[in-house]
């Protein structure tokens, strides 16, 4: 009986994923748009598969809020994922003081993180109606091309 309850708890966690999206201009902080909501079951399942596919919790990350470190991936987005007992935090600089990060993600790390960011942004846009700024998407496109040149099977 206990094993059934544990399985139900894991299923419920997958079914009750929450999403919070915040798009903020670094130039004008009053230009902030936010969305918060429950992720539908079908999308939740896709997100869980994505997390597993890119092995998100094994990726290196930088956290500006913790140590003023620079963004190791240079993709223009912060992301925080809490799932089951695992947590992944990647925060980009948001202040005037930035320290050079000692973290240097390899090509595989960069490709996996980029794939995660692109996919999660699509889910976020669909759910929230908030669009990722086009200059950020252009940065992702250019990084995809760079990684493709370095790693042909990307």
C-alpha positions in Angstrom: 0.0 0.0 0.0 2.8 2.4 0.8 4.4 1.8 -2.6 1.1 2.9 -4.3 1.1 6.1 -2.3 4.7 6.8 -3.3 3.9 6.3 -7.0 0.9 8.6 -6.7 3.0 11.3 -5.0 5.5 11.2 -7.9 2.7 11.3 -10.5 1.1 14.2 -8.7 4.3 16.1 -8.6 4.6 15.7 -12.4 1.0 16.7 -12.9 1.3 19.8 -10.7 4.3 21.5 -12.2 4.2 25.3 -11.8 5.8 27.8 -14.1 6.8 31.4 -13.4 8.0 33.5 -16.3 9.4 37.0 -16.0 10.6 39.1 -18.9 12.4 42.2 -17.7 14.3 44.9 -19.6 17.8 45.5 -18.2 17.5 49.0 -19.5 14.1 49.9 -17.9 13.1 47.8 -14.9 9.5 49.2 -15.2 9.2 47.1 -18.4 8.5 43.9 -16.6 6.0 41.3 -17.6 5.2 38.2 -15.5 3.1 35.1 -15.6 2.5 32.3 -13.1 0.4 29.2 -13.5 0.0 25.4 -13.4 1.5 23.5 -16.3 -1.0 21.2 -18.1 -0.3 17.5 -17.7 0.7 16.9 -21.3 3.2 19.8 -21.2 4.4 18.7 -17.8 5.2 15.3 -19.2 7.2 16.9 -22.1 9.1 19.1 -19.6 10.0 16.1 -17.4 11.3 14.2 -20.5 13.3 17.3 -21.6 14.9 17.6 -18.1 15.9 13.9 -18.3 17.0 14.1 -22.0 19.5 17.0 -21.4 20.4 15.6 -17.9 19.8 19.1 -16.6 20.9 18.6 -13.0 24.3 17.5 -14.1 25.0 20.7 -16.0 27.3 23.3 -14.5 25.8 26.7 -13.8 26.6 30.1 -12.5 24.5 32.1 -10.0 25.0 35.8 -10.0 22.8 36.3 -6.9 25.1 34.0 -4.9 28.6 35.0 -6.0 28.4 37.9 -8.6 29.6 35.5 -11.3 29.3 36.2 -15.0 26.9 34.1 -17.2 29.0 31.1 -18.2 26.6 30.3 -21.2 26.0 33.9 -22.4 22.4 33.1 -23.6 20.7 36.1 -21.8 18.4 34.1 -19.6 18.2 33.0 -16.0 16.5 29.7 -15.1 15.6 27.9 -11.9 14.2 24.4 -12.0 13.1 22.5 -8.9 11.9 19.0 -9.5 11.6 16.2 -7.0 14.6 16.6 -4.7 16.8 18.2 -7.4 17.4 21.9 -8.1 19.2 23.7 -11.0 19.8 27.4 -10.8 21.5 29.6 -13.4 21.3 33.3 -12.8 22.7 35.9 -15.2 24.2 39.2 -13.9 21.6 41.8 -13.0 23.9 44.4 -11.3 26.8 46.6 -12.2 29.5 44.4 -10.5 30.4 41.2 -12.3 33.2 38.7 -11.5 34.6 36.6 -14.3 33.4 33.0 -13.8 35.9 30.2 -13.4 33.3 27.9 -14.9 33.9 27.0 -18.5 31.2 24.7 -19.9 32.4 22.3 -22.6 30.6 22.0 -26.0 28.4 19.2 -24.8 27.3 21.3 -21.7 26.6 24.3 -23.9 24.6 22.2 -26.5 22.5 20.6 -23.8 21.8 23.8 -22.0 20.9 25.6 -25.2 18.5 22.8 -26.2 16.9 23.0 -22.8 16.5 26.8 -23.0 15.1 26.8 -26.5 12.5 24.2 -25.6 11.5 25.6 -22.2 11.1 29.0 -23.8 8.7 27.6 -26.4 6.7 26.0 -23.6 6.8 29.2 -21.6 5.6 31.3 -24.6 2.7 28.9 -25.3 1.6 28.9 -21.7 2.1 32.5 -20.8 1.7 34.4 -24.0 4.8 36.3 -23.1 7.3 36.3 -26.0 11.1 36.0 -25.5 12.6 39.2 -27.1 13.8 38.6 -30.6 17.4 39.7 -29.9 17.6 36.9 -27.3 16.3 34.4 -29.8 18.8 35.7 -32.4 21.6 35.1 -29.8 20.4 31.5 -29.4 20.3 31.0 -33.2 23.9 32.2 -33.5 25.0 30.0 -30.7 23.3 27.0 -32.3 25.3 27.8 -35.5 28.6 28.1 -33.5 28.0 24.8 -31.8 27.0 23.1 -35.0 30.3 24.2 -36.5 32.2 22.8 -33.5 30.1 19.7 -33.0 28.6 18.5 -36.3 26.1 16.1 -34.6 24.6 18.9 -32.5 
